[in-house]
Amino acid sequence: MKLIVGLGNPGTRYAGTRHNVGFQVVDSLAERWGVSLSVEKFHGLFGDGTLAGERVVLLKPLTFMNRSGKTVLAAGRFYKLELPDVLIVVDELALPPGRLRMRADGSAGGHKGLQDIVDRLGTSQWCRLRVGIGEAAGDAADYVLSPFGPQEADFMRRVVQRASDAVECWVSQGVDLAMTRYNGDTPQT
């Protein structure tokens, strides 16, 4: 069994913002796999399905970004998951727009949503897929909470599809192959 958690902020105010790329990837996966994310469970929107014979749980925390660990901890405990079976999908300021970086473990790198997960789980040894949104020209908080412009939105739709491909590779073939295939990849604008 695999747990995939896309980080973001709930509500229409935050839909389409840079900080909600994790939500967009989970929504894309739910659409691909025919999974409904209409059930509230583990302090988030929950759905489950099967990919390549593997049961997969999708979650979008309703706790807001900086409290995402509450959702991850609740689901992980309920399903008694091993940490390598957990994948967190998150936006990343330090990567150019569209660049993907999958890792089997690592630091929070200043991301408050990831830091809350580290704090609540007591470890950083779980998988993460960072999706580059580019550096902020001004205030980082304003930047991540701003929506993509029309041209950026078209580009990011392709990025979300590529990130969804990376997640499917992680589920069916493991983190090492997913890192080899998708790290550093940036779709053309």
Number of C-alpha atoms within 10 A of each C-alpha: 16 23 24 25 28 27 31 29 25 18 9 8 11 16 18 17 21 26 25 25 30 26 26 27 27 25 21 19 21 20 12 11 14 13 19 15 20 10 11 14 17 20 17 25 19 20 20 19 15 15 14 11 10 12 13 20 21 23 30 32 26 21 18 16 22 17 20 28 23 20 22 27 15 15 22 18 11 10 12 10 14 14 18 16 19 22 26 23 27 27 27 26 21 16 17 15 21 28 22 26 21 26 17 19 15 13 12 16 11 11 15 14 20 23 20 19 23 19 13 16 18 9 14 19 17 19 21 26 26 24 31 24 25 18 16 13 8 8 9 12 10 11 19 22 18 17 18 17 11 9 9 14 15 12 17 23 16 16 25 23 16 21 30 21 18 22 26 16 19 21 25 14 12 15 22 13 14 22 19 12 14 20 18 16 15 17 14 8 12
